[in-house]
Amino acid sequence: MEQKPDPGFTAGLSAHVQLTVTDSDTAQAVGSGDVPVLGTPRVLALVEAATVAATASRMPPGMTTVGIRVELDHRAPTPVGRTVVARAQLAKVDGRRLLFEVSVSDGTTTAAEGRVERMLVDRHRFVERAFGDQDGGTAGAGRPGPE
């Protein structure tokens, strides 16, 4: 198996992304509730985007990261029209595992905070594994495929 170069991820890498909340970002629109405020799935997407941005400049060719674990406390509502900033800081590197501390704020209020864990993977192998078998995903998963 060919070794990929060490991307040199170190604790402290950080990035942020920003979003002005629209009707399409609300809990009503994304199906996670019936209130017209920033929906939790959009909050999660924002913090994940910030984690991806934090590693983008050091990602070796052919590699990517995938989310494997999330712990997120959505603490305060954010109305349509308000701008939020999602921040991610790489807190720990454990081999291919990257642990980020994340937060979302609207300037004065912390709307959400938590942790996102991502795994460094070979993009081609990952996609091949996900889409490579055409038998509904059972082959190679410890179960016999259809005959």
Residue pairs with C-beta under 8 A, 6 or more apart in sequence:
4 60
4 62
4 63
4 122
5 60
7 55
7 58
7 59
7 60
7 63
7 120
8 58
9 55
9 58
9 90
9 93
9 98
9 120
10 90
10 93
11 90
11 91
11 92
11 93
12 89
12 90
13 54
13 55
13 58
13 89
13 90
14 54
14 87
14 88
14 89
14 90
15 50
15 51
15 53
15 54
15 56
15 87
15 88
16 50
16 53
16 85
16 86
16 87
16 88
17 46
17 49
17 50
17 53
17 85
17 86
18 83
18 84
18 85
18 86
19 25
19 42
19 46
19 83
19 84
19 86
20 81
20 82
20 83
21 37
21 38
21 78
21 79
21 80
21 81
21 82
21 83
21 84
22 80
23 29
23 36
23 80
25 38
25 39
25 42
25 80
26 35
26 36
26 37
26 38
26 39
26 80
27 33
27 34
27 35
27 36
27 37
27 38
27 39
27 40
28 34
28 35
28 36
28 39
29 39
30 39
30 41
30 42
32 39
32 40
32 41
33 39
33 40
35 77
36 79
36 80
37 77
37 78
37 79
37 80
38 77
38 78
38 79
38 84
38 111
40 72
40 74
40 112
43 72
43 74
43 86
43 104
43 111
43 112
44 70
44 72
46 84
46 86
46 104
47 72
47 86
47 88
47 100
47 102
47 103
47 104
47 112
47 114
47 116
48 67
48 70
48 116
49 86
50 86
50 87
50 88
50 100
50 102
51 65
51 67
51 88
51 98
51 100
51 102
51 116
51 118
52 65
53 88
54 88
54 89
54 90
54 100
55 65
55 90
55 98
55 118
59 65
62 122
62 123
62 124
63 120
63 121
63 122
63 123
64 120
64 121
64 123
64 126
65 98
65 118
65 119
65 120
65 121
66 118
66 119
66 121
66 126
67 116
67 117
67 118
68 97
68 117
68 118
68 119
69 115
69 116
69 117
70 114
70 115
70 116
70 117
71 114
71 115
71 116
72 102
72 112
72 113
72 114
72 115
72 116
73 112
73 113
73 114
74 111
74 112
75 110
75 111
75 112
75 113
76 109
76 110
76 111
76 112
77 111
78 84
78 106
78 109
78 111
82 106
83 106
83 107
84 104
84 105
84 106
84 111
85 104
85 105
85 106
85 107
86 102
86 103
86 104
87 102
87 103
87 104
87 105
88 100
88 101
88 102
88 116
89 100
89 101
89 102
90 98
90 99
90 100
91 99
91 100
91 101
91 115
92 98
92 99
93 99
96 119
96 120
96 121
97 117
97 118
97 119
97 120
98 117
98 118
98 119
98 120
99 115
99 116
99 117
100 115
100 116
100 117
100 118
101 113
101 114
101 115
102 112
102 113
102 114
102 115
102 116
103 110
103 112
103 113
103 114
104 110
104 111
104 112
104 113
105 111
133 139
133 140
133 145
135 145
135 146
136 145
136 146
138 144
138 145
138 146
139 145
